Every structure is written in C-alpha cells, then in structure tokens.
Amino acid sequence: MEDTKVQIETHFTFNNGVKVPKVGLGSYGMNTADEIYTAVAECGYRHIDTASYYFNEEVIGEALQKVYKETDIKRQDLFITSKIWGHQKKDVRGAVTESLEKLQTDYLDLYLIHWPVAYEEAEDGTKVLAKIPNHVVWAELEKLVDEGVIKSIGVSNFNVQSLLDMLAYCRIKPVCNEVELHPYLVQDELVKFMKDNEIVPIAFCPLIRGGQQERRAPKDVFKLDIIQELATKYEKTAGQILLNWGLQRGHIVIPKSSKKSRLVENLDCNSFILDQEDVDKLTALNCDWRICTTKNYDFCFNYDVFA
C-alpha cells in the first residue's frame, strides 16, 4: 500500500487561527507523573486534555516540569487543555488560577466549560442547581482570553440548543465542543451544526473505551467483521481504524491508555487515510448508544442533559 503519511496534516485550525494537534492524550484516569512523562517525552504526545474534575492537573504539572528539565521539549511545544467544573462557576478566575498553579504554567492553550450545568452543595452535602448562567461564565472566560491567560475557549457536552444560545451572546466564538463521538454515536446533526459554525468537534471515548461491554454495548466494536476487515485492508489495528474514522470526519480525537505500546499505536492513527466508502461503512454502525449517560450523574440532577 502506498505510504501517504507525508501528505497528511497533523493539526486542525480553530476559528481563531490557533492550530491544535489532531490527536491528543485523554488523561482521565492517568494519575501518576510517570504515565504523563512517558506519553509526552517517550511517545511524542504534544496535546494533553485534562480537567479540574480529573484530579490529575498537579501530577501533569510535575511530569511536565520533568519533561522540560530532561528533554528539549518546551512549554510552547505543547497544547494543554483544562476545564471548569460545575461548582467552580461562581469563581471562574479562581478556577482558572487553580488549574494554572497545579499545571505549573502561565497560560492554557484551551479552556472549556466542562458541562452546561452549574451546581453548589447544600449543607447536607447534596447538590443543588446554582443560578449561574453560562453567559456569565463565558464573559469571564473572554476577559481571560483578552489578558492572554487563555489562548482559546470552548465548551464540552453542549447540545445544539446550548450552542445556539451561546452563539447569540458570545463575543468570542467557542472554538470547539468536546463530546462523545464514535461509530456507535456519530451525532450527525450536532457535528454538522458545529462544522457549519466553525466549531471543531473533539471526540472523547473515541475507542468506546477499548471495546468494553460497558453498559451492555450492542457489540464489542473491536470484534466486528467490518473493523477486522478494515484493519487487514489498511494493515492497522482496530483501534487505529476507529480513531482514523474520527479524524476523517473532522474530529480531534483524545484516546487514553496507560500502556506505552498502546499510546504509541494511538498516536500513529493519523499515518493513513480511510477511503470515504470505508468511513461511510463505519458511520452506518450508528445506533445512538452512549457510554456517558447523565441520568446517573448527581451533578446533572439525574436528568438527561442531552435530551
């Protein structure tokens, strides 16, 4: 098969002109500095996706200081994303400052509203809805962009209605929306809306969490005949086929793994191009099945925020 690697772009460009690596490191569940150091210094990741809720910003900061000290990699070589959690929305600047301190950096390349929901804790520890509209949160983030503390701002887990509302009041348009995207959940209408409005989709759970039978998935996607056939056709792994499907649809993908061999494999998913007919075959697997369902999330008050 002809090697097309040199013809493939490694970055997408946001609506503000900022370039972002197409493949990032989903760091949820990565809780040691050694894991992060390996991913960046030894495997080549330059795009790191974290959040205050992941409780690993501090170890990422420690790992990156070691990277800067022991390698030629500098802060400007990296693209670092973090996110604000629901209970932090009453003090946006404080939340950003805390993330900066833990990550040991002067700026963030990208900062997201993690969920459209804001909450606070009652005296008995239960969560109650906080009356903090996202237009207030967004205005504070826009100020931080003006100050250079954040380079780009975006959202996560927003549906079309939430995005429409934001586009009506924002001064700075969101550059992205990080949502669950994979062949079992293609979200065509949402993705089309984002592309029509120059909002880049970022796909979390792009590997359907390793094909696990979580929440009784329709079938283990890694074992599907079409996945195996395409893996053979392109001489790639099943995981690389799934990730490349996302890239060909214009998604940034942020897979995660704790294994070095899998980290390398995932990062190499941009070394080939799926034919459009093969992209379409994978898209046809859609069954609107979610890993991330909010009906069991107390911070969403056990309601489906995607409805």
C-alpha positions, -999 to 999 in steps of 0.1 A, spaced: 0 0 0 13 35 -9 26 54 21 6 87 23 19 98 57 38 128 44 6 141 28 -14 142 60 -19 173 81 -11 168 117 -32 198 130 -66 213 127 -71 251 128 -96 267 152 -118 296 141 -93 320 158 -64 307 137 -48 286 165 -35 253 154 -42 222 175 -28 187 171 -54 163 157 -45 136 182 -44 143 219 -39 125 251 -71 119 271 -57 120 306 -88 110 326 -77 82 349 -39 89 344 -29 97 379 9 94 381 36 117 368 54 87 352 24 80 330 23 116 317 60 118 313 61 86 292 33 99 270 50 132 263 87 125 264 88 90 251 57 86 229 55 120 214 22 135 226 20 172 224 -17 177 231 -28 170 267 -65 171 277 -73 174 314 -98 190 337 -102 200 373 -125 171 378 -99 146 367 -79 155 398 -46 150 379 -36 185 370 -10 185 398 7 153 386 6 166 350 24 198 361 50 177 379 55 155 349 59 184 325 85 201 347 105 169 344 99 169 307 112 205 304 142 197 325 153 164 309 143 169 272 144 196 245 106 199 248 94 234 258 61 247 271 54 263 237 57 229 221 27 216 240 -11 222 237 -27 220 272 -64 219 278 -83 221 311 -119 226 321 -141 242 347 -164 220 368 -200 229 378 -193 240 413 -165 263 402 -186 286 380 -192 311 408 -155 320 406 -142 315 371 -110 333 376 -102 314 407 -109 281 389 -85 290 361 -59 303 385 -60 270 404 -55 250 372 -26 272 362 -9 267 395 -14 229 395 -2 226 359 27 250 367 21 271 336 14 308 329 -13 301 303 -36 275 290 -39 268 253 -76 258 257 -101 261 285 -136 246 284 -169 248 302 -170 211 311 -208 208 314 -236 233 308 -248 227 343 -238 247 374 -243 235 410 -234 241 446 -235 219 476 -262 223 503 -254 219 540 -263 182 539 -239 176 510 -264 172 483 -260 191 451 -285 219 442 -288 239 410 -267 271 410 -283 301 393 -252 309 373 -260 312 336 -233 302 311 -233 337 295 -219 350 328 -192 322 329 -184 329 292 -179 366 297 -154 359 325 -135 335 302 -135 361 274 -118 385 298 -91 359 305 -86 355 267 -82 393 264 -55 391 292 -36 362 274 -41 338 303 -61 315 280 -54 313 242 -87 297 232 -120 289 249 -146 263 241 -173 240 256 -179 204 263 -211 183 264 -231 211 248 -260 202 225 -273 222 196 -297 242 217 -269 252 242 -246 262 213 -273 283 197 -278 301 229 -241 307 233 -237 320 197 -264 346 204 -245 362 233 -208 354 229 -182 380 219 -156 353 213 -170 323 195 -162 289 211 -135 271 191 -147 236 199 -172 213 216 -158 182 233 -184 155 232 -187 117 230 -182 106 194 -176 71 180 -192 48 154 -220 38 178 -227 75 185 -220 96 154 -242 126 163 -245 137 127 -268 167 134 -246 181 162 -214 176 142 -229 193 111 -241 222 132 -206 226 147 -189 225 113 -214 250 99 -205 273 127 -167 267 126 -167 249 160 -144 219 159 -157 186 174 -134 170 199 -142 133 204 -139 118 239 -143 80 242 -133 76 205 -124 40 212 -156 32 230 -133 26 260 -114 -2 243 -145 -20 230 -155 -30 265 -190 -43 271 -198 -13 293 -235 -6 298 -242 -36 275 -229 -21 243 -246 -35 212 -215 -55 203 -178 -52 211 -169 -29 183 -133 -42 182 -147 -77 172 -170 -65 144 -163 -80 110 -161 -46 93 -135 -34 118 -114 -66 113 -117 -63 75 -105 -27 75 -77 -34 99 -65 -60 74 -70 -38 44 -50 -9 59 -26 -30 79 -35 -12 110 -50 -21 144 -87 -20 152 -81 10 175 -63 29 147 -92 23 124 -117 37 149 -95 68 156 -89 74 119 -126 73 113 -129 103 137 -101 122 120 -116 117 86 -149 132 99 -130 162 112 -129 153 149 -99 159 171 -95 126 190 -83 122 225 -78 85 233 -63 74 266 -43 44 276 -18 35 304 2 12 282 31 26 263 26 4 233 -10 15 230 -1 51 235 23 48 205 -3 30 185 -30 56 192 -7 85 182 1 68 149 -36 67 139 -30 97 117 -5 79 94 -31 68 68 -64 79 53 -95 58 53 -113 58 19 -146 76 21 -166 45 14 -150 29 45 -157 60 66 -194 56 55 -194 19 64 -183 27 100 -207 57 102 -235 32 94 -228 14 126 -245 43 145 -272 32 170 -272 63 192 -256 44 221 -238 64 248 -212 55 273 -217 88 290 -253 89 301 -261 117 326 -292 100 342 -270 86 369 -249 118 374 -259 137 405 -242 169 391 -268 168 363 -295 160 389 -301 126 372 -316 142 341 -306 136 305 -289 169 296 -286 157 260 -323 154 256 
